[in-house]
Amino acid sequence: MKKTLTLSAFIFVIIFIFSNICSAQTSSIDKTQLIGIWQQCDSVGNPVPPVSGFTEYKLLTPESFTVLKANKETGVFVGIFFGSYSLENDTYIETLTYATPQLISIKGTKNLFYMALKNNLLYISGINNPYKQIWKKVNVFAESK
């Protein structure tokens, strides 16, 4: 019997763990629309072509976020970091609490983004940071059936 952790199982474990240990944040926006697994995409919702074979995912619970890069073919993860987030009007704020060794330099940082949810796409644009991304909610668990 192989002891492998599938992409779906790993994502489920991350969501479960961090939804239970991260502290609650106040929000003026209903977070229920954000909860789920998001894949980085283009402006029409097509997945962004993988860089070096890796696809980027953002997992959002009511209190926490996780960003990870995964190779869906091999099941290898790199560049994982996570922490808490909050919403203040149209501003999405991520506080990075944990990171893999290669990303330890970003641990403890706080990133602010303008946020908009339109046509099932999540748009974030960095405030004093260079990140401008579009995310589409995906059902990774359906792929493993």
Secondary structure by P-SEA (a helix, b strand, c coil): ccccccaaaaaaaaaaaaaccbbbbbbccccccccccccccccccccccccccbbbbbbbccccccccccccccccccbbbbbbbbbcccbbbbbbccccccccccccbbbbbbccccccbbbbbbccccccbbbbbbccccccc
